[in-house]
């Protein structure tokens, strides 16, 4: 299968790749990194402060009210979980599908997944009224002999997200092992050697190790693949299992998964564009890689758009007045502005990527990826808030407005995300050296680019 | 309190004091060496924990036990014995203006915690209004005055005693010239006795009775036309056709509870054969009575007189013999409307009733009595009773008093209750007049606006702390007995009245007993007295209607006719009544029946007037009336008369306490003597400022949803199952196996929307029973009020002639509850009796249950609202109901504590719970008995029988939630002559 362009530009050797990637962490820390970390930690402090005040005072500091029992916290949770979808999708599903272009971005995307899920996990934990007993959600043996309620989708969430996080972490770590060994071998300082030595789990790169490693990686990819699909399906049941019009929708699981991949890829694009620029990785993460991601965005974006349309059709077709009201109200009611932001960002913006010129324009894709994530946040806002604010009995309808603490908690969660991310790119190989090397022509014993290919 | 009583108090509790103060005991407690070494080592051992606990119990009960010393008799069996953990009910009476309401007070370990109506008392018949419910909280108001004050500093009652004895000798010479008393109105044998004695001692002194809102106009009219000293008694239960003229007889007129009970009797429909009364209402601002109306005409209050004249003319045309009603050709409403009304009245002679509200001037009342006479209603639906032991309000006397005060004719003024500085007509400038008085005394529960300007302030005891007596409107002699020693050492009305009249400081108990010695028939006083205390009333009070002959008094049309087009202002009573309940958080947070506003009042205007003046909701306006001005936000209220500003009284207090101060706007500033209830010529101007009000219901339309199902009586007779037929749905199947509900008690509720009048009594009773906290204005604005039982109010129909429907929404106790399924920690679960229970201790507060509740009846503690309770307010909480802390969801439980109490009692007596034995708080308080609760598994129970009736429907049943609460669809009974006629505006 000939490729249009080489996956890695500039014909680097294995050594070049090792030097380039390892060099990022071995060079003197650039001042801009300190600046960025300073900003990120400041934001993280905003999160710590906001959560601290929340624990002290209660969830009343947020804008929640009686009909609208869930607000920004749940929106942020779903949004961050959604973003956390790209990593494992790229690593696991594209791995199984033998999409070799994934190698340049998978490490990066997987790390993003872990950090996004870390951010996501904060929200369901802190949004409960009595944070100090949140562990009751887990099936912890206790003197009352109480199990959690296995019928509750929130409990399913606990299992789905924690399983996903664990699997993603293992997958990411397994992928890191050969690279960690490279770092160990290149380390000059003893302490660094010691740490990476421990983390590398005695990797020597022997044949048996590679055989076991590749099999383990394949198995983990197999385990992770259904999780990619299940986690957001389960998150969607938080809504779909309820009886609330606008939530009680059978289309939610596939629609949520498509939306999650959509926003996850958009986030990968945003971060990749910045990182490849700063660390001059244009040869490894080429425009070709980015273009492939925009194609995924176009596909999933169109699926999301289809789902929006289908929801309206079903609302009409159901003949249920409550259902019909909710959808008409979304488009024309008190939160219509949010709805049209969502439609603009999620349905119209990805359509730009039908054009190759726009698909390959870094500026366009950068802006579009940011807009898409704004749109996806608003999608969750529209789902969570509009359905709750105006449900069955008009007497209980109300309007939901966030407070400064809703905003600061959300903004602060970026602090956590970027702090983790900056630490990651400073101390760990942000691109999988092993896997990139595997797609270099040197790695191909058949040398297809220069000679015959044996199938 | 007299010294004698104080000593007795000490003696009574001596044993416990000894226990607490016993030096040995204390030593033992405090000594670090009293326990053995092993216990010392383990820190707090079981034994020393118990020791400490028992000591703190003893100390706590010493502080907490404030049972009165005199013997009162519990209402239920087991007298003179208190079992900790079991409540006791005592009968007493809440005096209110010239009437009174008989109540039972639920006390726990000596603390009154809930007020119920006294079923044996004709004034309440077991129900109460929301104000009576809320009066409990006044008892525990931490802002109540605690000390006698003299010229701004604390003083002692002994000094006041010597002051008054000095004054008595001083005034004795001149027979009381220069002495004046301004009191509230009352109907009380004891108070009346001492008032008369006071007047005998000081014949030259003035005694003025006054209230900002009273039945003075009615009394004046009755005195003139039917004879002195009478009051009308309306028998709504006997009336087939009722015309209410500017009269909110279901909520704010005197004796609204018994009126509502009577009205509901004629309104209740169970089968298509039942009769139903018809209500016409003419009013300027929407009231709950107007919401109940079959035909409602919105008309300026000032034009009601015109309408009565027009109606008189119309009735004469139909051959009725009416004298003394001026003829008029002016029509204030559509001729068709008036003629249909007149025909209806005439064809129901002797079974109709016309009532006019207390705001209307005496000539209107005279005409109304004449019309009732011509319709043959007197003796049937309208009778007259003696005003027993009543101090009648007198505005003229108040004016004279103010003049005398300004002229320097008054040297000493004693103000018994009331708050004249705050609520007397603005033109009297009572504050200035009061400052000029040499000696002024104010008896008041708070150091309020008047007390701050008076020389002496005497703390007034709450009625639940006082001995006293009262006569309710229909003439029942009732006793007021204390449930608790005065918490802040206040003085009761009878003690102060007696002291003022005699100079002797006697205990209230002796005073009241002395009065009743003359009241009760001869022979075995002790036995009869005990019976009265037990019952709360003298059951054999002779009640008889007075025979009256209606005089043909002359009425000049100039007194009543009114056709100018000036802007009208009118004043009406708010949730805080006239302002005396301003410091009551329950009432401040109670959504007003029509506007659903809390914590503030606003100037109400109709949508058409708002459009004309280009005013928006919550916009501040400047209202000018004569030389008085007021800035207040406007609230647009559909159904109010055009060109009218309705102003609720009672807000904008400055001397009420931490709750009431600063809440709302003082509309008394616009209220002058000639515009006591309404007046014309007000000017309104924009200020371009916005003032945010706290409203509990944002959306006022039903959006065409089958929520409150309504039909006319005729439609109902044609299709009796109309309510059920309004919703079609596929067969309902659940994914999960059903619970077994076929055995044991299965609790259910039915709410009759046809008799529910939206008075809010249920909301408040629930709040009192279930320790529901207030959250404050800011939290209400955010939509976080905690009322378990909310009363949904929808406007229906045309914006210019809207109707209102009400629907109380408690937890519907779904059999297939959506909330239970989604709770991750199983904090809300079903029990075998079909109740959807909430385990507060298990709740972690995900709020998913609330999101998934289609009725949105779950309430969340966003903050730790119970933290704000002061120690004294904690005493008002029901010990049977858990307090909910921050982060916990709460909701209606069908008063599970009451269910459990009765079930336990029945089990101990080895019998089944009988129908009606368990009453939920909302059911018990309901004046119209619209709420019924019981075992639906028992086909003979009232609730099971109601659920079988044709109008029964379950809200949102199409969602297969299977609610245990159901509703009986609302009916209206419009006049067939006015079919397809849109009720006009005046």
Interface residues (C-beta under 8 A of the other chain):
Chain A: X57 X58 X59 X60 X63 X64 X65 X66 X67 X68 X69 X70 X127 X128 X129 X130 X131 X133 X134 X136 X137 X146 X147 X148 X149 X151 X152 X153 X154 X155 X158 X238 X241 X242 X243 X244 X321 X322 X325 X388 X390 X391 X392 X393 X394 X395 X396 X397 X398 X399
Chain B: X697 X698 X699 X700 X701 X702 X703 X704 X705 X707 X736 X779 X782 X783 X784 X785 X790 X792 X793 X794 X807 X809 X818 X821 X822 X823 X824 X825 X826 X842 X843 X844 X845 X846 X847 X848 X850 X851 X852 X854 X855 X856 X859 X860 X861 X862 X863 X864 X886 X887 X888 X889 X956 X959 X961
